[in-house]
Amino acid sequence: MHVLYFHQFFGIPKGSAGTRSYEFAKRLVANGHQVTMVCGSLASGKTGLEGPFENGRRTGVVDGIRVIELDLPIANKTSLVGRLVSFLKFGWRSVAVAMKEDYDVVFATSTPLTAGIPGIFARRFRKKPFVFEVRDLWPELPVAIGAVKNPILIWGMALIEKSSYRAADRCIGLSPGIVKGIARLYPEDKIAMIPNSCDLDVFDVPTQPFAWPEPIKPGDFKAVFTGTHGLANGLGSLLDAASELKKRGRNDIKIICIGDGREKEALVARAKAEGLDNCVFLNSVPKTQLVNALHSADVGLMILKNVPAFYYGTSPNKFFDYLASGLPVLNNYPGWLAGMIEEHNCGRVVPPDDAAAFATAMEKMAADRDALAEMGKNARELANEFSRDKLAVQFEAVILEAAGKK
């Protein structure tokens, strides 16, 4: 079976982007399938291709995956308008690939939502089976956080959303809330929930010590956030907690943010203006180095803006990376992940927008290292339930069913 796979933000472990598509595609190839991956160029990611672009694209084979990379660069700092333009260009240029390539089934994963456009065309005009994976509900989430307000733009995104669902033979949602959101417009019995997963082999053991910069000192309690510093992440709450810790004289507790995004510059400026030297910002690192940082940290931070749509409607990569690293999780919003943390005693959950509770939770975790070690052990055990190998079997089954080969 030949899978034509569309993911604008495809990345391999040598970059710092999520690797879900790479890992699942690699396992499809190992099982005897052919995969052609169509993607763009993400600043924080690496596609595995290094040669020059010709006529707006470059092609090569990466770990058995045929990759078609379109010359459409985008970064976490790209403006909203710039991102929307890039999303639309990727969608329409992908249509040309979908109309020309020889394949058995189309798989497209959002975000961006426009990744579904080539699947719509492939289903309507070439009668090819189409599987649509939804990582975030659009336009619901952008509207909920105030990122998109233009009614015409919202209408256009809703139209693409409905058209993608109508064309799809099967859908995949990454969280209970996403599945529920899809089910408003699509038969629930044709939706599979396959959350983000744990790369147990990647995060099993560190490859070398991680060099923490000043002002992080040996013996400091290190609370680490990894990933995008964007509007949805609400990282201002970390600075609020850092301020509270500063008032309490707890300079031995360091909040460390690893990554990049549109909000990072403002966050760094605020930390500097308020003298929050207990909050440290580091550049993105590849997953091959991130494992070293997580293994030498004390707790992983799950932070999101206090928006109810996030409670059950997200499946963040970082959460599963923390689990795979055996790292306890401190979470600041309710929902399905919070319930999982409490049920399995693999971290702590605090109310949203409560800097005092956040600071107190870190103090308690720093004070009881035996309990912290037990949480880390529980996190690693929970990671086994979300192993990439296990979920890849479900992933393949959905595609085979859609293609009529199961």
C-alpha positions as CSV (number, residue, x, y, z in Angstrom):
1,M,0.0,0.0,0.0
2,H,1.3,3.5,-0.9
3,V,0.3,6.2,1.5
4,L,0.5,9.8,0.4
5,Y,1.0,11.7,3.7
6,F,0.5,15.4,4.1
7,H,2.0,17.2,7.1
8,Q,3.2,20.8,6.7
9,F,5.3,20.6,9.9
10,F,6.9,17.2,9.4
11,G,10.2,16.8,11.3
12,I,12.8,14.2,12.3
13,P,14.5,13.8,15.7
14,K,17.5,15.9,14.6
15,G,15.2,19.0,14.8
16,S,13.0,20.3,17.7
17,A,9.6,19.9,16.1
18,G,7.2,17.0,17.0
19,T,8.0,13.7,15.3
20,R,4.7,11.9,15.3
21,S,4.4,11.8,11.5
22,Y,8.0,10.7,11.2
23,E,7.7,7.9,13.7
24,F,4.4,6.6,12.3
25,A,5.6,6.8,8.7
26,K,8.8,5.0,9.6
27,R,6.8,2.1,11.1
28,L,4.5,1.9,8.1
29,V,7.6,1.5,5.9
30,A,8.9,-1.2,8.3
31,N,5.7,-3.0,7.8
32,G,6.1,-3.1,4.0
33,H,4.2,0.0,3.0
34,Q,5.4,2.8,0.8
35,V,5.1,6.4,2.2
36,T,5.4,9.7,0.4
37,M,5.6,12.6,2.9
38,V,4.6,16.1,1.6
39,C,5.7,18.9,3.9
40,G,6.9,22.5,4.2
41,S,10.0,23.9,5.8
42,L,9.7,24.6,9.6
43,A,12.4,26.7,11.1
44,S,12.6,24.6,14.3
45,G,12.4,21.3,12.5
46,K,14.5,19.3,10.1
47,T,13.0,17.2,7.3
48,G,16.2,15.2,6.6
49,L,16.7,16.9,3.2
50,E,19.7,19.1,2.7
51,G,19.9,19.8,-1.1
52,P,18.8,22.9,-3.0
53,F,15.2,23.5,-3.9
54,E,14.4,23.2,-7.6
55,N,11.2,24.7,-8.9
56,G,10.0,25.3,-5.3
57,R,10.6,21.7,-4.0
58,R,13.2,19.1,-3.2
59,T,12.8,15.4,-2.9
60,G,14.7,12.6,-1.2
61,V,14.4,9.5,0.9
62,V,14.7,9.8,4.7
63,D,14.9,6.5,6.6
64,G,12.8,4.8,3.9
65,I,10.3,7.6,3.7
66,R,10.1,9.5,0.3
67,V,9.9,13.2,1.3
68,I,8.7,16.0,-0.9
69,E,9.6,19.2,0.8
70,L,7.9,22.4,-0.6
71,D,9.8,25.6,-0.3
72,L,7.4,27.2,2.2
73,P,9.4,28.3,5.2
74,I,7.6,29.1,8.4
75,A,8.6,29.7,12.0
76,N,6.9,29.9,15.4
77,K,7.5,33.7,15.3
78,T,5.8,34.1,11.9
79,S,2.9,36.6,12.1
80,L,-0.7,35.3,12.0
81,V,-1.2,36.7,8.5
82,G,2.1,35.2,7.4
83,R,1.1,31.8,8.8
84,L,-2.3,31.9,7.1
85,V,-0.7,32.7,3.8
86,S,1.8,29.8,4.2
87,F,-1.0,27.4,5.2
88,L,-3.1,28.3,2.1
89,K,0.0,28.0,-0.2
90,F,0.8,24.5,1.3
91,G,-2.8,23.4,0.9
92,W,-3.1,24.4,-2.8
93,R,0.4,23.3,-3.8
94,S,-0.3,20.0,-2.2
95,V,-3.4,19.6,-4.4
96,A,-1.0,19.4,-7.4
97,V,0.8,16.5,-5.8
98,A,-2.4,14.7,-4.9
99,M,-3.6,15.0,-8.5
100,K,-0.4,13.7,-10.1
101,E,1.1,11.1,-7.7
102,D,0.3,7.4,-7.9
103,Y,-0.9,6.1,-4.5
104,D,-3.6,4.1,-2.7
105,V,-4.7,6.3,0.2
106,V,-4.3,9.9,1.3
107,F,-3.5,10.8,4.9
108,A,-3.5,14.4,6.0
109,T,-2.8,15.8,9.5
110,S,-3.7,19.2,10.9
111,T,-2.6,21.7,12.0
112,P,-2.9,23.6,9.8
113,L,-6.4,22.9,8.8
114,T,-5.6,23.5,5.2
115,A,-3.7,20.2,5.1
116,G,-7.0,18.6,4.4
117,I,-7.4,20.4,1.1
118,P,-5.4,17.9,-1.0
119,G,-7.4,15.1,0.7
120,I,-10.7,16.7,-0.4
121,F,-9.5,16.9,-4.0
122,A,-8.1,13.4,-4.0
123,R,-11.4,12.0,-2.7
124,R,-13.6,14.0,-4.9
125,F,-11.7,13.9,-8.2
126,R,-9.6,10.7,-8.0
127,K,-11.9,8.6,-5.7
128,K,-9.0,7.9,-3.4
129,P,-9.6,6.9,0.2
130,F,-8.9,9.8,2.6
131,V,-8.0,9.7,6.3
132,F,-8.0,13.1,8.1
133,E,-6.2,13.5,11.5
134,V,-7.2,16.4,13.7
135,R,-4.6,17.7,16.2
136,D,-6.4,20.9,17.1
137,L,-10.0,21.9,16.5
138,W,-10.1,24.7,14.0
139,P,-11.6,27.3,14.0
140,E,-12.8,26.6,17.6
141,L,-9.4,26.9,19.4
142,P,-8.0,30.0,17.5
143,V,-11.4,31.7,18.2
144,A,-11.4,30.7,21.8
145,I,-7.9,32.2,22.5
146,G,-8.7,35.3,20.6
147,A,-6.2,34.7,17.8
148,V,-8.8,34.9,15.1
149,K,-11.6,37.4,15.2
150,N,-12.4,38.2,11.5
151,P,-15.8,36.6,10.8
152,I,-15.0,36.0,7.1
153,L,-11.8,34.1,8.1
154,I,-13.7,32.1,10.7
155,W,-16.3,31.2,8.1
156,G,-13.6,30.1,5.6
157,M,-11.9,27.9,8.2
158,A,-15.3,26.4,9.2
159,L,-15.9,25.6,5.5
160,I,-12.6,23.8,5.1
161,E,-13.3,21.9,8.3
162,K,-16.7,20.7,7.2
163,S,-15.4,19.9,3.7
164,S,-12.5,17.8,5.1
165,Y,-14.8,15.8,7.3
166,R,-17.3,15.2,4.5
167,A,-14.6,13.9,2.2
168,A,-12.9,11.7,4.8
169,D,-13.4,8.0,5.0
170,R,-12.1,7.9,8.5
171,C,-11.0,10.5,11.0
172,I,-8.4,10.4,13.9
173,G,-8.6,12.7,16.9
174,L,-5.8,13.1,19.4
175,S,-7.9,13.7,22.5
176,P,-11.4,13.1,23.9
177,G,-12.4,16.7,23.3
178,I,-11.1,16.6,19.7
179,V,-13.1,13.4,19.0
180,K,-16.2,15.0,20.5
181,G,-15.6,18.1,18.4
182,I,-15.3,16.1,15.2
183,A,-18.4,14.1,16.1
184,R,-20.5,17.3,15.8
185,L,-20.1,17.0,12.1
186,Y,-19.0,13.4,11.5
187,P,-20.2,9.9,12.4
188,E,-18.6,9.0,15.8
189,D,-18.2,5.3,14.9
190,K,-15.8,6.3,12.1
191,I,-13.5,8.3,14.5
192,A,-10.5,6.8,16.2
193,M,-8.8,8.4,19.2
194,I,-5.0,8.0,18.9
195,P,-3.3,10.5,21.2
196,N,0.3,11.7,21.0
197,S,2.6,9.0,22.1
198,C,5.8,8.2,24.0
199,D,9.1,7.6,22.2
200,L,10.4,5.2,24.8
201,D,13.6,4.4,23.0
202,V,14.4,8.1,22.4
203,F,13.8,9.2,26.0
204,D,14.9,6.1,27.7
205,V,18.4,7.2,28.8
206,P,20.4,10.4,28.4
207,T,23.3,10.4,25.9
208,Q,25.4,12.9,27.8
209,P,25.1,15.4,30.7
210,F,23.1,18.6,29.8
211,A,25.0,21.8,30.4
212,W,22.7,24.2,32.3
213,P,23.8,27.8,31.9
214,E,24.0,30.5,34.6
215,P,22.1,31.3,36.8
216,I,21.1,27.7,37.2
217,K,23.3,26.2,39.9
218,P,24.1,22.5,40.9
219,G,21.4,21.5,43.4
220,D,18.8,23.9,42.1
221,F,15.3,22.4,41.6
222,K,14.7,22.6,37.9
223,A,11.1,22.9,36.6
224,V,11.3,22.8,32.8
225,F,8.8,23.8,30.1
226,T,9.5,22.7,26.5
227,G,7.9,23.8,23.3
228,T,6.3,26.8,21.7
229,H,6.1,30.1,23.5
230,G,2.9,31.2,21.9
231,L,-0.4,32.9,22.8
232,A,-2.1,29.5,23.5
233,N,0.6,28.5,26.1
234,G,-0.1,31.3,28.5
235,L,3.5,31.4,29.8
236,G,2.9,34.6,31.6
237,S,1.6,32.3,34.4
238,L,5.2,31.0,34.8
239,L,6.5,34.5,35.4
240,D,3.7,35.0,37.9
241,A,4.9,31.9,39.7
242,A,8.5,33.0,39.4
243,S,7.6,36.3,41.0
244,E,5.8,34.5,43.9
245,L,8.9,32.3,44.5
246,K,11.1,35.3,44.4
247,K,9.0,36.9,47.2
248,R,9.4,33.8,49.2
249,G,13.2,33.8,48.8
250,R,13.2,30.5,46.8
251,N,15.9,31.3,44.4
252,D,16.9,27.6,44.5
253,I,13.8,26.8,42.4
254,K,14.4,27.7,38.7
255,I,11.8,27.8,36.0
256,I,13.4,27.0,32.7
257,C,11.7,27.6,29.3
258,I,13.2,25.7,26.3
259,G,11.8,26.7,22.9
260,D,10.8,29.6,20.8
261,G,7.6,31.5,19.7
262,R,5.9,34.8,19.0
263,E,5.5,35.5,22.8
264,K,9.1,34.7,23.8
265,E,10.6,38.2,23.3
266,A,7.9,39.8,25.4
267,L,8.3,37.1,28.1
268,V,12.1,37.6,28.2
269,A,11.6,41.4,28.4
270,R,9.1,41.1,31.3
271,A,11.4,38.7,33.2
272,K,14.3,41.1,32.9
273,A,12.2,44.2,33.8
274,E,11.0,42.4,37.0
275,G,14.4,41.0,37.9
276,L,13.1,37.4,37.7
277,D,16.5,35.7,37.4
278,N,14.9,32.5,38.6
279,C,13.1,32.2,35.2
280,V,15.6,31.2,32.5
281,F,14.9,31.1,28.8
282,L,16.9,28.7,26.5
283,N,16.8,28.2,22.7
284,S,15.1,25.2,21.2
285,V,17.1,21.9,21.2
286,P,16.7,18.8,19.0
287,K,15.0,15.8,20.6
288,T,18.3,14.0,20.5
289,Q,19.5,16.7,23.1
290,L,16.2,17.3,24.8
291,V,16.4,13.9,26.3
292,N,19.5,15.0,28.2
293,A,17.7,18.1,29.5
294,L,14.6,16.3,30.7
295,H,16.6,13.6,32.5
296,S,18.5,16.2,34.5
297,A,15.4,18.2,35.3
298,D,13.2,17.6,38.3
299,V,9.7,18.3,36.9
300,G,8.1,19.0,33.5
301,L,5.7,21.9,33.2
302,M,2.3,21.5,31.4
303,I,1.1,25.1,30.8
304,L,-1.8,26.4,28.8
305,K,-3.8,29.5,28.7
306,N,-7.0,29.1,30.8
307,V,-9.4,28.4,28.0
308,P,-12.0,25.7,28.6
309,A,-11.6,24.5,25.0
310,F,-8.1,23.3,26.0
311,Y,-9.2,21.1,28.9
312,Y,-10.1,18.1,26.7
313,G,-9.1,19.4,23.3
314,T,-5.3,19.1,23.3
315,S,-2.7,16.3,23.3
316,P,0.6,18.1,23.7
317,N,3.8,16.4,22.6
318,K,5.7,17.7,25.7
319,F,3.4,15.8,28.1
320,F,4.3,12.5,26.5
321,D,8.0,13.4,26.3
322,Y,7.9,14.1,30.1
323,L,6.3,10.7,30.7
324,A,8.8,8.9,28.5
325,S,11.7,10.6,30.4
326,G,10.2,9.5,33.8
327,L,9.7,13.1,34.7
328,P,6.9,14.2,37.1
329,V,4.5,16.7,35.6
330,L,3.1,19.9,37.1
331,N,0.0,20.9,35.3
332,N,-2.0,24.2,35.6
333,Y,-5.3,23.4,33.8
334,P,-8.1,20.9,34.3
335,G,-9.1,18.2,31.8
336,W,-8.2,14.8,30.7
337,L,-4.4,15.1,31.2
338,A,-5.0,16.5,34.7
339,G,-7.2,13.6,35.5
340,M,-4.5,11.2,34.2
341,I,-1.8,12.8,36.4
342,E,-3.9,12.6,39.5
343,E,-5.1,9.0,38.8
344,H,-1.6,7.7,38.3
345,N,0.1,9.9,40.8
346,C,2.7,11.0,38.3
347,G,2.8,14.7,39.2
348,R,0.6,17.5,40.6
349,V,-2.3,19.6,39.3
350,V,-2.9,23.2,40.3
351,P,-5.8,25.6,39.5
352,P,-5.4,27.9,36.5
353,D,-4.2,31.4,37.1
354,D,-3.1,30.8,40.7
355,A,0.5,31.8,41.1
356,A,0.5,31.1,44.8
357,A,-0.7,27.5,44.3
358,F,1.8,27.0,41.5
359,A,4.7,28.2,43.6
360,T,3.6,26.1,46.6
361,A,3.3,23.0,44.5
362,M,6.9,23.5,43.3
363,E,8.1,24.0,46.9
364,K,6.4,20.8,48.1
365,M,7.8,18.8,45.2
366,A,11.3,20.2,45.9
367,A,11.0,19.4,49.6
368,D,10.0,15.7,49.2
369,R,12.5,14.1,46.8
370,D,11.3,10.5,47.7
371,A,7.7,11.4,46.6
372,L,9.1,13.1,43.5
373,A,11.1,9.9,42.6
374,E,7.9,7.9,43.0
375,M,6.0,10.2,40.7
376,G,8.8,9.9,38.1
377,K,8.6,6.1,38.3
378,N,4.8,6.2,37.9
379,A,5.2,8.6,34.9
380,R,7.5,6.1,33.1
381,E,5.1,3.2,33.8
382,L,2.2,5.3,32.4
383,A,4.4,6.0,29.3
384,N,4.2,2.3,28.4
385,E,0.5,2.7,27.8
386,F,1.2,5.3,25.2
387,S,4.2,3.7,23.5
388,R,4.7,4.7,19.9
389,D,4.9,1.1,18.8
390,K,1.5,0.3,20.4
391,L,-0.3,3.3,19.0
392,A,1.3,2.8,15.5
393,V,-0.5,-0.5,15.3
394,Q,-3.8,1.4,15.8
395,F,-2.7,4.0,13.3
396,E,-2.0,1.5,10.6
397,A,-5.3,-0.3,11.2
398,V,-7.3,2.9,10.6
399,I,-5.5,3.5,7.3
400,L,-5.9,-0.1,6.2
401,E,-9.6,0.0,7.0
402,A,-10.1,3.2,5.1
403,A,-8.2,1.8,2.1
404,G,-10.4,-1.3,2.2
405,K,-7.4,-3.6,2.9
406,K,-8.6,-4.9,6.3
